[in-house]
Amino acid sequence: MPRTKKSASTEAKPAASEAVQARKGKIEEEVYLQISGQEWNISDCRERAAAAYIAEGHKEAGIKKLVVYLKPDEGKAYYVVNDSDNGSIAL
C-alpha cells in the first residue's frame, strides 16, 4: 500500500498549552491581588501557606496538592493541603 505524504497543514502541531508548559521553567511569574487600596503577592501567599503547614510539623515532601483561598475582607488566606489538612495565615 503506498504511503501518502502529509502536507504541512495536516501535520500535528503542539497545542498552545504544551508550548506554555515548555517555556514555563523560563518565565518569571508574579500575580498580585489588588483590592481596597491593598495589594498581595499571590506567590508569596502560597509560599507562606506552605511554610505555615510545615511549621505545624509536617514535611514539605508530603505536600502533593496545595490550594489557597484569599479572603481579603477577613484579612486571611485559608489553605488546604492534600484535600484534607487545612489552616490559615494572615494576609
ChimeraX attribute file (.defattr): number of C-alpha atoms within 10 A of each C-alpha:
attribute: neighborCount
match mode: 1-to-1
recipient: residues
	/A:1	3
	/A:2	4
	/A:3	5
	/A:4	6
	/A:5	6
	/A:6	9
	/A:7	7
	/A:8	8
	/A:9	7
	/A:10	7
	/A:11	8
	/A:12	8
	/A:13	9
	/A:14	8
	/A:15	9
	/A:16	9
	/A:17	9
	/A:18	11
	/A:19	10
	/A:20	12
	/A:21	12
	/A:22	11
	/A:23	10
	/A:24	11
	/A:25	9
	/A:26	9
	/A:27	10
	/A:28	6
	/A:29	8
	/A:30	9
	/A:31	10
	/A:32	12
	/A:33	11
	/A:34	11
	/A:35	10
	/A:36	7
	/A:37	5
	/A:38	8
	/A:39	12
	/A:40	15
	/A:41	13
	/A:42	15
	/A:43	13
	/A:44	14
	/A:45	22
	/A:46	19
	/A:47	13
	/A:48	17
	/A:49	25
	/A:50	22
	/A:51	15
	/A:52	16
	/A:53	23
	/A:54	15
	/A:55	11
	/A:56	9
	/A:57	8
	/A:58	13
	/A:59	12
	/A:60	12
	/A:61	7
	/A:62	10
	/A:63	13
	/A:64	9
	/A:65	10
	/A:66	17
	/A:67	14
	/A:68	20
	/A:69	13
	/A:70	20
	/A:71	12
	/A:72	17
	/A:73	8
	/A:74	9
	/A:75	10
	/A:76	15
	/A:77	19
	/A:78	18
	/A:79	23
	/A:80	18
	/A:81	18
	/A:82	13
	/A:83	11
	/A:84	7
	/A:85	10
	/A:86	15
	/A:87	14
	/A:88	17
	/A:89	18
	/A:90	14
	/A:91	17
